[in-house]
Amino acid sequence: MSYLQENPSRPVMTISHLQEMRSRGEKITTLTAYDASFAALMDRAGIDVILVGDSLGNVIQGHTSTTPVTIADMVYHVSAVARGRHHAFLLADMPFASYGNPDQALENAAALMRAGAQMVKLEGGRHLANTVKHLVEHGVPVCAHLGLMPQSVHTMGGFKVQGKSPEAAQLAIEDAQILEKAGAQLLVLEAIPSTLGQKITQAISIPTIGIGAGPDCSGQVLVMHDLLGAFPGRAPKFVKNFLATSNSIEEAFKTYIAEVKKGQFPGPEHCFKADA
Ligand code: KIV
């Protein structure tokens, strides 16, 4: 991480800043990036968190899922993004099958941290509690990821909204609490009913970052290519193309940040409902 302050009025973001933002009710803005140029542009626009997502398997490499992405791919892209950003918090995905046990997870997380990540993200519920604890005890901050977990698309039977029944919602709330207790300091919630996004956010004290999880999460994340309308095919319901109404990519990033901060994005049209 570069500690050079490009703009001294905006500090290098840390997990403490994100926790303070949650406490004072300021929404945390997050976007994915995979290279130095886009990372620099969104950093200058004022993004709080940059996620080097394994969504790069889809949007960069052209796969139909994230499962082909390797730790070497992630290290390459995290290094590039780390060189481009100055202020944003840098979060990196652990790719498919790179955290099958606590020791494997630590070895692979260490590679991402050495490349410049400030925190690593893992997809999964309570079965990861020991892995999260092991990482945190060894100095690796952890973001958990619940709801739709793209790495499990083959076991989930497709990209489906999760947590719609009262039973599934209860399990997700418990998973969030168990992962927080294990030491997770951030939680991404993907494609769940807005009511569940709100309940999970209220049930834990760490910030939640939603993508299709409603307006009541502590912050929001979008895949950069979706925000720019740059990914062919039908966009998921939670996506908004911010470039369609902007004159430049930087303006699109700024509009996304402003709409999230003001609570205007996501709107009802981007949200999912629970089973009646
Ligand atoms: O890989 C990714 O981009 C993600 C986001 C969808 C949250 O995990």
Residues whose N, C-alpha, C, O or C-beta is under 5 A from the ligand:
A	BS01	KIV	T32 G53 D54 S55 I211 V221
